[in-house]
Amino acid sequence: MTDFRPSDRVSFHEAGHLVIGLLRGLTPLVVFASEDGGGVFWKGPIAACRDVTMILAGPLAEGFFENWQYRPTDEDLKPWLLAVRSGEKKTADFGKAFTALIDRCGASDRVVMSAFRSAEVEAIDLLDRRDVRAAVRAVATELTRAGRLLGADAAELASRHIEPGSLKMENTP
């Protein structure tokens, strides 16, 4: 077993998921970020796996600490879409996003890609808000220092900048 080492990039990634989840009214239990990966665990049965905007907020938030933004091309995304359509279980964020979109849209690749881009733009718009950016930075900074945070502690840090539940989607399954 290797030593647990926090990671800046992964901390911003997980903080992006966490802050958008909080805005959607979700309750985090724990968040962690290491050089080997990270994750956010949520309380109760949730539709977080279907919230494509929240899924994409992670990869998009990674660039905050280096002031860049990664937006994959359609060619970059095509292998993910094809893998999910062929029944491969993909646990990385793009695989999760395409799984949710295919379940929701089911239609042609063009329709699924269009829905992906819409969710991507929504995530970018949210992450560009000063309050959201400040919340992501606050959580990521502490997560980089500690490597793990209890959900309540991460929510308290983010809540200094955002109003949890302010973007709750009442009709989300």
N, C-alpha and C positions, 0 to 999 in steps of 0.2 A: 504494500500500500504506500502511495506517495504522500508527501506532506501536502496539507491544504494550503494553497497560496492564493490570496485574493487577486483579482484581475480588474484593472480599470475598465477595459473594453466590455467585459462580461458584466461588470457592475452597472454600467450605463445601460446595457442591453436589458438586464432584468429590471432595472428601475423604470425603464420605458414601459414594459409590460405592467408592472405594479401600479404606476401612476394612472395609466389609462384604465386599468381594472378598478382602481379606487373611484375614479370619475364615474364609471359605470355602476357603482354601488356594490362592488364585490368586496369581500373581507379576506385579506391575506392572512395565512397562518404563519408562514416563514418564507424568507427569500434568501438565496445564497448565490455566491458568484466566486468561482475559482478559475484558475488557468485551464482546468479540465471541463469547464462548463458551469451552468447555473440553472436556477429554476425558481419559480414562485408556486407555492402550494396555497390553494384557496379553501375557505371554509364551505362545507356543504356541497350538495350537488349543484353545479352551475353550468351555464352555457358558455363559459369562457372559451372552450375549445372551438366554439362557433363564432366568436367575435373576431372577425378577421382584422379589424382595425387594431384591436388590442394585440393580436398576434404580430402584426407588422410593426407595431410601435417598438418592439425590441430591436430588430435589426436597424431600424431607422435611428433609434436613440444612440446606438453604438458610436456614431460619428461625433457626438457632442464634445467629447474630451479631446478630439483632434480637429474639430471644426470642419468636418466633411460630411457629406450625406451620400449614402450608397443607395442608388435606385437601379436595380437590375434591369437589363434589357429583356425584351421578349425572348431573345435567343438564350439568355441565361436561365430564364424561367421554364422554357419548353421542356427540358429533361424532368423537372419536378412535376409538371402537369402530366406528362406521359407516364411517369412512374406511378403516380396516384391513380390515373385512369386504368392502368394495367393491374391494379390491385395491390401494388406494393405499399406496405405501411411505412409512411415517412413520419418520423417524430421531430425533425427539425422544423423551424417555423414556416418555411415556404411549403413544406409538405402538409403541415397542419392547415395552413391557409387554403391550399388547393382542395384538400379533403372537405373542409367546411363549405367551400364555394361549389364544389361538384354536388355535394349533398343538397345544397340550397338551390342552385341553378340547374344542375344536371345537364344543361344544354351543350351547345357547341363550345369548342375551345375558345372561339372568339367571344362568346358571351361570358365565359368564365374569366378570361383575361381582362375583359372590360370591367367586370365586377372587382377583380383583383386591383386594377388601377384605381378604381373609385375608392376602395378601402385604403389604398396606399395614400391617395391625396388627402383623405380624411385624417389619417394618422399624421401626415406631415403638417396639416393645418393645426391639429391639436398640439403637436410637439413644438410648433413655432410660437405658440402662445407663451408670453413671459411667465405667467404663473405656473404653467405646466413644465416649462423648461427649468424654472427654479426648483420645482418639486423633484424633478428627475435628478438634477444636480445634487440636491440635498441628500436624497436617498442613496445615490451612487457614491457620493463622497464617504458616507458612513459605511456603506457596504464594502467599499474598497478597503477601508480601514479594518473593519471587523471580519469580513468574509461571509458572515451570516447575520441576519436580523430576524427577530420575532416579528410577525406581521403587525402586531400592535405598535411596536416601536417604529417600524418603517412607515406605517400609516400616520403616526403622530408627526414624524418628520415631514412627510408630504403635505399633511393637513395645515401646516404653517403657510402653505402657498396656494393650495387648491381647496375646493369644497367637495369632499367625497360624496358621491351619489348625484352630483349635479348633472350628469349626463346619463342617468339611469334609463335604460331602455325597457319600458314597462311591458312591451309585447314580445320581448326576446324569449324564445323557448329555452 
